[in-house]
């Protein structure tokens, strides 16, 4: 392909959905630092952070569990996802089409796109709660299911439209927006934590002269390790570690970030995910938890989790602006990924138009606060659903030829449905469901063994499938 053609594609917003990313379109390390920091320092952190307080986690289990889980997440991006991304330089969806066949990957892309739409919708909901405080219109609490005012609907529409337009212009625009917003957002989240600590110190009369005093305050007043709130699961170190590792399972182990990291010049650029993990999924979660713990300390009966009011209590209008922008920068790449998934189903359609339609779906979903209320359950579920196909991609790229089998079997055989991949996906999900439903295994703990189940099943089933099915061209 000529440099002129590559330039024309980039200018037209072509994201190379069905071909490798050319060298002229590769991005530097800074682009990924900003994208990951912006995506994972999000308004949703003000929902996730309070979970740990509600779950009765202790200070030690939380801090050490988050460090361990976030390190494992970064390593998953670096050693599972990025090496394939920077070698194949294909979107997840096109790579799966070559492995699984058009019919199977259509089912996967539909499930993937819908779940990403709902996830982005929850982020739009969070941003809209900030507008509710700012403009003082009635807004639903997270325990509500339906919108309760015209103001709420208008706020969601405004946030959703802004997010969708940015995402439609492609990954480079998404990255630029994140780079502009991320440094400021990180500072505001740090301020949330410091303000919350100051409120605790003043309210409890604690004398703080060293970090040891801060740790004592954390153990005795913030994360006390007591009983969880009614309806919540008691969290231990293992809950925290696996939650931190697998809350983004769809992105790294599930290989969705093949679509993002295919633009990276080097595979080690995936270490940039650490900015999101330790600024967002460590500092921001701790800061949000402190704010929520103080809310419960000041008003023991107030267990509501509303990101807008929490931010406003800590930092006024600056906090509200942070929640709006943080939800924006997180939803942008999520809608971008969903748009790629839907565009892969109808490859001749305009990715720009498909992404706008995707954003509209996410915006409609955001009007219903029940989606955000179930965010934590949904995050665990969507990671689990996409994980088996990540195992299929990993095995197909690195291992399948070592067993005398063909990689990208659907492409070389002309099959529209690779039953080995389809059964590996389905059987793994059924196994996980049975473990959760009947064996009492919590959803946080089924994904790790599930990955190995999917990988082994794909190899065994491929051994049978490729031996007994002749290429379509020969039939």
C-alpha positions in Angstrom: 0.0 0.0 0.0 1.4 3.4 -0.9 2.1 6.1 1.6 -0.4 8.4 -0.2 -3.1 5.7 0.3 -2.2 5.3 3.9 -2.4 9.1 4.5 -5.8 9.2 2.7 -7.1 6.4 5.0 -5.9 8.1 8.1 -7.4 11.4 7.1 -10.7 9.8 6.3 -10.9 8.2 9.7 -10.1 4.7 8.4 -9.0 2.6 11.4 -7.6 -0.3 9.3 -10.4 -2.6 10.5 -9.6 -5.4 8.0 -5.9 -5.0 7.4 -2.7 -4.7 9.5 -2.0 -1.2 10.8 0.8 0.3 8.6 4.0 1.7 10.0 2.9 5.3 9.1 -0.1 5.0 11.5 1.8 3.7 14.6 1.7 5.7 17.7 4.3 6.5 20.4 4.4 5.6 24.1 2.8 8.9 25.2 -0.5 8.1 23.4 -1.0 5.0 25.5 0.0 6.6 28.8 -2.7 9.2 28.3 -5.3 6.7 27.0 -4.9 4.2 29.9 -4.7 6.9 32.5 -7.8 8.6 31.1 -9.8 5.5 30.7 -9.1 4.0 34.1 -9.2 7.2 36.1 -12.9 7.4 35.7 -16.1 8.7 37.2 -17.0 5.0 37.8 -14.1 4.8 40.4 -16.5 6.8 42.6 -18.8 3.8 42.4 -16.3 1.0 42.7 -14.2 2.5 45.6 -17.2 2.5 48.0 -17.7 -1.2 47.3 -14.7 -2.1 49.4 -16.1 -0.1 52.4 -19.5 -1.7 52.0 -17.9 -5.2 51.8 -16.2 -4.7 55.2 -12.6 -5.1 53.9 -9.7 -4.4 56.2 -7.0 -1.8 55.3 -4.3 -4.4 54.9 -6.3 -6.7 52.6 -7.4 -3.7 50.5 -4.0 -2.0 50.0 -2.0 -5.2 49.5 -4.7 -6.9 47.4 -4.9 -3.9 45.1 -1.1 -3.8 44.6 -1.0 -7.5 43.8 -4.0 -7.4 41.5 -3.0 -4.4 39.5 0.5 -5.7 39.0 -1.0 -8.9 37.6 -3.3 -6.9 35.3 -0.4 -4.9 33.9 1.6 -8.2 33.3 -1.5 -9.6 31.5 -1.5 -6.7 29.1 2.3 -6.9 28.6 2.7 -10.7 28.1 -0.7 -11.9 26.9 -2.2 -9.2 24.8 0.5 -6.8 23.5 2.9 -9.3 21.9 0.1 -10.6 19.6 -1.2 -7.0 19.0 2.1 -5.7 17.8 2.9 -8.7 15.6 -0.5 -9.3 13.9 -1.6 -5.6 14.1 -5.2 -6.6 13.5 -8.4 -5.8 15.4 -9.6 -8.5 17.8 -12.7 -8.9 15.6 -10.9 -9.4 12.3 -8.4 -11.8 13.9 -11.2 -13.8 15.4 -12.9 -13.9 12.0 -9.8 -15.6 10.6 -9.9 -18.1 13.4 -13.5 -18.7 14.1 -15.3 -18.0 10.8 -17.8 -15.4 9.8 -20.8 -16.9 11.4 -19.3 -17.5 14.8 -17.5 -14.2 15.0 -20.7 -12.4 14.2 -22.3 -13.9 17.3 -19.2 -12.9 19.4 -19.1 -9.4 18.0 -22.8 -8.9 18.7 -22.4 -10.0 22.3 -19.2 -8.0 22.7 -20.7 -4.8 21.2 -23.8 -5.0 23.3 -21.9 -5.4 26.5 -19.5 -2.6 25.7 -22.6 -0.4 24.9 -24.0 -1.1 28.4 -20.7 -0.5 30.0 -20.3 2.8 28.3 -23.9 3.6 29.2 -23.0 3.2 32.9 -20.2 5.7 32.5 -22.5 8.2 30.9 -24.9 7.7 33.8 -22.1 8.6 36.2 -21.3 11.8 34.4 -25.0 12.8 34.4 -25.1 12.5 38.2 -22.6 15.4 38.3 -24.8 17.5 36.0 -27.7 16.8 38.3 -25.9 18.4 41.3 -24.7 21.3 39.1 -28.1 22.2 37.6 -30.2 21.0 40.5 -32.7 18.9 38.5 -34.3 15.8 40.1 -32.2 12.8 39.3 -32.6 9.1 40.2 -30.6 7.4 42.8 -28.7 4.3 41.9 -31.4 2.2 43.5 -33.9 3.5 40.9 -34.6 1.7 37.6 -36.1 4.4 35.4 -35.4 8.1 34.6 -37.4 10.4 36.8 -37.2 13.8 35.1 -36.8 15.6 31.8 -33.6 17.2 33.2 -32.0 13.8 33.7 -32.8 12.7 30.2 -31.4 15.9 28.7 -28.2 15.6 30.8 -27.7 12.0 29.6 -28.3 13.0 26.0 -25.8 15.8 26.2 -23.1 13.7 27.8 -23.8 10.8 25.4 -23.7 12.9 22.3 -20.4 14.5 23.2 -18.8 11.1 24.0 -20.1 9.5 20.8 -18.8 12.2 18.5 -15.3 12.0 19.9 -15.3 8.2 19.7 -16.5 8.2 16.1 -13.5 10.2 14.9 -11.2 7.3 15.8 -8.5 6.1 18.1 -6.1 9.0 17.6 -8.7 11.6 18.6 -9.7 9.4 21.6 -6.0 9.3 22.6 -5.6 13.1 22.3 -8.6 13.8 24.4 -7.4 11.4 27.1 -3.9 13.0 27.1 -5.4 16.4 27.6 -7.7 15.4 30.4 -5.8 12.7 32.3 -3.2 14.8 34.2 -5.8 17.1 35.6 -8.2 14.3 36.6 -5.5 12.4 38.4 -4.7 15.5 40.5 -8.4 15.9 41.4 -8.7 12.3 42.5 -5.7 12.7 44.7 -7.4 15.8 46.1 -10.5 13.7 46.9 -8.4 11.4 49.0 -6.6 14.1 50.8 -9.8 16.0 51.6 -11.4 12.8 52.8 -8.5 12.1 55.1 -8.6 15.7 56.5 -12.4 15.3 57.1 -11.7 12.1 59.1 -8.9 13.7 61.1 -11.1 16.6 62.0 -14.1 14.5 62.8 -12.3 12.0 65.0 -9.8 14.3 66.6 -6.9 12.1 65.6 -3.4 13.4 65.9 -1.5 12.7 62.7 2.2 13.3 62.8 3.5 10.4 60.6 2.4 7.9 58.0 2.0 5.4 60.9 -0.7 7.6 62.3 -2.4 7.7 58.9 -2.3 3.9 58.7 -3.8 3.6 62.2 -6.6 5.9 61.1 -7.2 3.8 58.0 -7.4 0.6 60.1 -9.6 1.9 62.8 -11.9 4.4 61.0 -11.9 3.8 57.2 -11.4 0.2 56.4 -12.2 -1.5 59.7 -12.6 -5.0 58.5 -16.0 -5.5 60.1 -19.2 -7.1 58.8 -20.3 -6.0 55.3 -23.4 -4.0 54.7 -26.6 -6.1 54.2 -26.6 -7.8 50.8 -22.9 -7.4 50.3 -20.2 -10.1 50.2 -17.5 -10.0 52.8 -14.2 -9.1 51.0 -10.8 -10.6 51.8 -7.4 -10.1 50.3 -8.3 -12.7 47.6 -11.5 -10.9 46.6 -9.6 -7.6 46.2 -6.7 -9.1 44.3 -8.9 -11.0 41.8 -11.3 -8.1 41.4 -8.4 -5.7 40.6 -6.9 -8.2 38.2 -10.0 -9.3 36.4 -12.2 -6.2 36.4 -10.6 -5.5 33.0 -10.3 -9.1 32.0 -12.1 -8.5 28.7 -9.3 -6.0 27.8 -6.2 -8.0 28.5 -6.9 -11.7 28.9 -10.0 -11.4 26.7 -7.8 -9.7 24.1 -10.1 -6.7 23.4 -7.1 -4.4 23.6 -5.6 -6.0 20.5 -7.7 -3.3 18.8 -5.9 -0.6 20.7 -2.4 -1.9 21.1 -2.1 -2.8 17.4 -1.2 0.9 17.0 1.8 0.6 19.4 5.3 0.7 17.9 6.6 -1.7 20.6 4.9 -4.4 22.7 6.4 -3.1 25.9 4.2 0.1 25.5 1.6 -2.0 27.2 3.3 -1.1 30.5 1.5 2.2 30.0 -1.6 0.3 31.4 0.1 0.8 34.8 -0.9 4.4 34.7 -4.5 3.4 34.6 -4.1 0.6 37.2 -2.2 2.5 39.8 -3.6 6.0 39.3 -7.1 4.8 38.7 -7.5 1.4 40.2 -5.4 2.2 43.2 -5.3 5.8 44.1 -8.7 6.7 42.7 -10.4 3.7 44.3 -8.8 4.4 47.7 -9.8 8.1 47.4 -13.4 7.2 46.5 -13.5 4.7 49.4 -12.3 7.4 51.8 -15.1 9.8 50.7 -17.7 7.1 51.1 -16.4 5.9 54.5 -16.6 9.5 55.7 -20.1 9.9 54.4 -21.1 6.8 56.5 -19.1 8.1 59.5 -21.0 11.4 59.3 -24.4 9.9 58.5 -24.4 6.2 59.5 -27.7 5.5 57.7 -26.6 7.1 54.4 -25.4 4.2 52.3 -26.2 5.9 48.9 -23.5 5.8 46.2 -23.9 8.9 44.0 -20.7 9.9 42.3 -21.8 13.5 41.7 -22.7 14.4 45.3 -19.6 12.5 46.6 -17.3 14.6 44.4 -19.1 17.8 45.1 -18.8 17.3 48.9 -15.1 16.9 48.5 -14.1 19.4 45.9 -17.1 21.5 44.9 -17.5 22.4 41.2 -14.1 21.1 40.4 -15.2 17.7 41.7 -18.3 17.8 39.5 -16.3 18.7 36.4 -13.9 15.9 37.1 -16.7 13.4 37.3 -18.1 14.6 34.0 -14.8 14.5 32.2 -13.7 11.2 33.8 -16.9 9.5 32.6 -16.2 11.0 29.2 -12.7 9.8 28.8 -13.6 6.3 30.0 -16.7 5.9 27.7 -14.8 7.2 24.6 -12.6 4.1 24.1 -15.4 1.8 25.3 -17.7 3.1 22.5 -14.8 3.0 20.1 -14.4 -0.7 20.9 -18.1 -1.4 20.6 -18.2 0.4 17.3 -15.4 -1.8 15.9 -17.3 -4.9 17.1 -20.5 -3.8 15.3 -18.6 -2.6 12.2 -17.0 -6.0 11.9 -20.5 -7.5 11.6 -21.2 -5.3 8.6 -17.7 -4.6 7.3 -18.9 -2.5 4.3 -20.6 0.1 6.6 -18.9 3.3 7.7 -17.1 2.9 11.0 -17.9 6.5 11.8 -21.6 6.0 11.3 -21.7 2.7 13.1 -19.8 4.3 16.1 -22.4 7.1 16.3 -25.2 4.6 16.3 -23.4 2.6 19.0 -23.0 5.8 21.1 -26.8 6.4 20.7 -27.5 2.9 22.0 -25.2 3.5 25.0 -26.9 6.9 25.7 -30.3 5.3 25.7 -29.1 2.7 28.1 -27.6 5.4 30.4 -31.0 6.9 31.0 -31.9 3.8 33.1 -29.9 4.0 36.4 -30.5 0.3 37.1 -27.6 -0.4 34.7 -25.2 1.6 36.8 -26.6 0.1 40.0 -25.6 -3.3 38.7 -22.2 -2.2 37.4 -20.0 -4.4 39.5 -21.9 -7.5 38.7 -21.9 -6.6 35.1 -18.1 -5.9 35.0 -17.5 -9.4 36.4 -20.0 -11.0 33.9 -18.7 -9.3 30.7 -15.1 -10.2 31.5 -16.1 -13.8 32.0 -18.1 -14.0 28.8 -15.3 -12.6 26.6 -12.4 -14.5 28.4 -12.7 -17.8 26.5 -12.2 -16.2 23.1 -9.1 -14.5 24.5 -7.8 -18.0 25.3 -8.7 -19.2 21.8 -6.7 -16.3 20.3 -3.7 -16.9 22.5 -3.6 -20.7 21.7 -4.2 -20.1 18.0 -1.4 -17.6 17.7 1.3 -19.2 19.8 0.5 -22.9 20.4 -1.8 -24.5 17.8 0.9 -25.2 15.2 3.0 -27.0 17.9 0.3 -29.7 17.9 0.4 -30.2 14.2 -2.7 -28.1 13.6 -3.5 -25.1 11.5 -3.9 -21.6 12.9 -6.5 -19.2 11.4 -8.4 -22.4 10.5 -11.6 -20.7 9.3 -9.6 -18.6 6.8 -7.5 -21.4 5.4 -10.4 -23.9 5.2 -13.1 -21.6 4.1 -15.3 -22.6 7.0 -17.9 -20.1 8.2 -18.1 -21.6 11.7 -15.2 -23.1 13.6 -16.9 -25.6 15.9 -13.8 -26.2 17.9 -13.7 -22.5 18.9 -17.5 -22.3 19.4 -17.6 -25.3 21.7 -14.6 -24.1 23.7 -16.4 -20.8 24.3 -19.8 -22.4 25.1 -18.6 -25.2 27.3 -16.3 -22.9 29.3 -19.2 -20.5 30.0 -21.5 -23.4 31.0 -18.8 -24.8 33.3 -18.4 -21.4 34.9 -22.2 -21.0 35.3 -22.5 -24.4 37.0 -19.6 -23.6 39.4 -21.3 -20.3 40.4 -24.8 -21.6 40.6 -24.4 -25.0 42.2 -20.9 -25.2 43.6 -21.1 -21.9 45.4 -17.9 -20.5 43.8 -18.1 -16.7 43.6 -17.9 -15.1 40.2 -14.5 -13.4 41.0 -12.8 -16.8 41.2 -14.1 -18.8 38.2 -12.4 -16.9 35.4 -8.8 -18.0 36.1 -9.5 -21.7 35.8 -11.9 -20.9 33.1 -9.1 -19.6 30.9 -7.2 -22.9 31.1 -10.4 -24.9 30.5 -11.0 -22.9 27.3 -7.4 -23.2 26.1 -7.3 -27.0 26.6 -10.7 -27.5 25.1 -9.8 -25.5 22.0 -6.7 -27.7 21.4 -8.5 -31.0 22.0 -11.5 -30.0 19.9 -9.3 -28.6 17.1 -7.4 -31.9 17.0 -10.7 -33.7 16.3 -12.3 -31.0 14.1 -9.4 -30.4 11.8 -8.9 -34.1 11.3 -12.4 -34.9 10.4 -13.5 -31.8 8.5 -12.1 -31.3 5.0 -11.6 -27.8 3.7 -14.8 -26.3 2.2 -13.1 -25.9 -1.2 -12.5 -29.6 -1.4 -16.2 -30.5 -0.7 
